[in-house]
Amino acid sequence: MKKIGVVIILLGLGITIFTTISYFTSRKMIESEKVEITMNKPFHFTFSPISGIALMGIGGILFWQTYNPQ
């Protein structure tokens, strides 16, 4: 559970720092024998920083739940 907690904490930290993921798709608009025109269309996927903080909290709970100080 400790490893899962650490992974979730790091994922939450990444979401908190990088709140937007952008990616592009390409589509062929015109295709003939000699000419090919493609269009790149951007897409943006945004996260709220609050969701990253919540994920870090959940990961912290999972990490500290398995903590055994012996």
N, C-alpha and C positions, 0 to 999 in steps of 0.2 A: 504494500500500500504506500510505502514511502516513495518508491520510484514513480508511481502513478501521481502522487501528490506533487512531486517535484516537476513532472511533465506538465501538469495542469497549471502550476504556478508560472512556469516559463511560457506556456501558451497564453495565459492571461496577461503577462508582462508584454508579450509581443503584440497582442491586440490593443493594449493600452498605448503603446508607443506608435504602432503603425495602424491608424484607424481606417485607412482606405486601401483597398486592393484594386488595382486597375489591370485590366487585360484587354486584348484586342482580338477581334475575329475578322477574318478576311473573306470577302465574298466576290465572286467573279461577276462583274457587271456586263461587260461586253466581251465576247469571245468570237473571233473570226480567224481566218487562216493566218494572217500576219500580225494581228493586233489582239492583245489581251489586256483588258483594263480591270483591275481589282480595286475594291474599296475596303479600307480598314475602318472598322467601327469600334470605338472605345466603349468599354463597360466599366462601371465603378461599383464596387461592393463596399459599403461603409459599415463600420462598427461603432458603437457608442463606447467611450472610454469607461463608462460605468459598468458595461458588461465585462470588460477586461479586469476591472477591480473586483467584481463579483467572482470571476473565475479564480483570481489569485486568492480570495478568501476561502473558496471551496477547496482549493489545493492546499492551503494552509491548514484547514481543518483536517483533511485527510492525512497530511504529514504529521501533525501533532497528535492525532488520534492513535497512531501506532508508536508513538514515542515511549520508550521504556528506559528510564534512567537507572540502570543497575550496574 
